[in-house]
Amino acid sequence: MSSLASFYGSPDSPAYCSSKAAVRFLGESLRPRLAQSGMVVSVIYPGYVETPMTAGVRPRVPFTTSAERAATIIERALARGQARIAFPFATYCVVRLLAILPATLATRLTARAPDKA
């Protein structure tokens, strides 16, 4: 279980982002290696999911997914053997874009984001 946070380091949670990036690269590295043995590795990259842990996060994070919806997305993708399970799509696109932008521009854009309390 990685996170969309693994694609671009958020200035308000560097330890979380880096730990999720490690999980991302471990899973993506193991996928081809274990495929030779017939094993399927899927890496899950959720955005914010409504849970008791995220209930107090302010300001409210856009595109938050309900736990039930997240479970449905993951279950269906795992059944298909999907390699990368990233949701919600809009947030996935934003973090992928941040990752390919010039660092100075991405830093300016993320510096304006409010800290999550």
GIKA-V232171 format. One record per residue. N is the residue number from 0. PHI is phi in degrees with one decimal (* if undefined). Layout:
n=N phi=PHI
n=N phi=PHI
This chain:
n=0 phi=*
n=1 phi=-97.6
n=2 phi=-167.7
n=3 phi=-61.3
n=4 phi=-63.9
n=5 phi=-75.9
n=6 phi=-88.0
n=7 phi=-152.0
n=8 phi=-72.3
n=9 phi=-80.3
n=10 phi=-63.8
n=11 phi=-94.3
n=12 phi=-153.3
n=13 phi=-63.4
n=14 phi=-67.1
n=15 phi=-62.3
n=16 phi=-60.3
n=17 phi=-69.4
n=18 phi=-67.7
n=19 phi=-72.0
n=20 phi=-66.1
n=21 phi=-62.4
n=22 phi=-63.9
n=23 phi=-57.3
n=24 phi=-70.0
n=25 phi=-62.0
n=26 phi=-62.2
n=27 phi=-68.1
n=28 phi=-75.9
n=29 phi=-74.2
n=30 phi=-51.2
n=31 phi=-69.0
n=32 phi=-65.9
n=33 phi=-79.6
n=34 phi=-60.2
n=35 phi=-62.5
n=36 phi=-97.8
n=37 phi=85.2
n=38 phi=-91.8
n=39 phi=-109.2
n=40 phi=-112.8
n=41 phi=-115.2
n=42 phi=-109.2
n=43 phi=-102.6
n=44 phi=-122.9
n=45 phi=-77.7
n=46 phi=-86.4
n=47 phi=-71.9
n=48 phi=-116.8
n=49 phi=-68.6
n=50 phi=-141.6
n=51 phi=-56.5
n=52 phi=-67.5
n=53 phi=-93.9
n=54 phi=-60.3
n=55 phi=-91.0
n=56 phi=-70.9
n=57 phi=-133.0
n=58 phi=-69.9
n=59 phi=-58.4
n=60 phi=-82.5
n=61 phi=-65.0
n=62 phi=63.0
n=63 phi=-64.9
n=64 phi=-104.4
n=65 phi=-68.5
n=66 phi=-60.0
n=67 phi=-65.1
n=68 phi=-65.8
n=69 phi=-59.5
n=70 phi=-61.5
n=71 phi=-64.6
n=72 phi=-58.7
n=73 phi=-64.7
n=74 phi=-59.2
n=75 phi=-64.8
n=76 phi=-68.2
n=77 phi=-63.6
n=78 phi=-63.2
n=79 phi=-86.0
n=80 phi=71.5
n=81 phi=-63.6
n=82 phi=-71.9
n=83 phi=-121.3
n=84 phi=-114.7
n=85 phi=-119.6
n=86 phi=-158.0
n=87 phi=-72.7
n=88 phi=-59.0
n=89 phi=-60.5
n=90 phi=-67.2
n=91 phi=-57.4
n=92 phi=-62.3
n=93 phi=-63.4
n=94 phi=-69.7
n=95 phi=-67.0
n=96 phi=-64.2
n=97 phi=-57.2
n=98 phi=-68.0
n=99 phi=-101.5
n=100 phi=-69.1
n=101 phi=-55.8
n=102 phi=-55.5
n=103 phi=-64.0
n=104 phi=-70.7
n=105 phi=-61.3
n=106 phi=-64.6
n=107 phi=-62.1
n=108 phi=-67.0
n=109 phi=-80.2
n=110 phi=-65.4
n=111 phi=-83.1
n=112 phi=-69.3
n=113 phi=-71.0
n=114 phi=-67.4
n=115 phi=-86.1
n=116 phi=-87.5
